[in-house]
Amino acid sequence: MLTLSVLGFLAERPMHAYELRHHISDLIGHNRLVSDGALYPAINRLRQAGHVVRRSEAGENAPARYVLSITVDGRAELLRRLAHPKPAEITDGGAFFTLLAFLSQLTEPAQQAAVLQQRLDFLSRPASFFSRAGSPVRIKDAEDPYRKGMLIMARAAQRAERAWIEEKLQELREASEIS
């Protein structure tokens, strides 16, 4: 998620690592802050791979700061990762939301639709936080009130996500027909 976030935000515009860290922290949530110990090694790996470049920018009454920019190869890597997500980027909600945040970088509606269809297919499989004898526990069968609450909230969120994805897929199909 970190690599995808760095490439995604830098595809929007160049920025300082400090600003980039704040954008990434905002995206992945307040309970999963991005530390410098995670961000800077990720940036260095991307620089070594030729996906990101760093240039010095003079500061006003301060030492020079570095501005990060995505390269042509970095943009190609971002587009590859968006068009061909790893299975965990489809099945994990946080990872999928990170992917979704940058999906508009793919300019082809068919590519966007293919990613959304993968998520919809995943959401269409029976699942639960809890199981009995290998089968998902249904809300009506949950005995613990807090576990039942978890199931109720998860089902509501899943219904909302499925509805949005189905609506967006229809829009993308219509856009593909027009093109």
Secondary structure, DSSP 8 states (H G I E B T S, - for coil): -HHHHHHHHHHH--EEHHHHHHHHHHHH-TTS---HHHHHHHHHHHHHTTSEEEEEEEETTEEEEEEEEE-HHHHHHHHHHHHS--HHHHHSHHHHHHHHHTGGG---HHHHHHHHHHHHHHHTS---S-EETTEE--GGG--SHHHHHHHHHHHHHHHHHHHHHHHHHHHHHHHHHH-
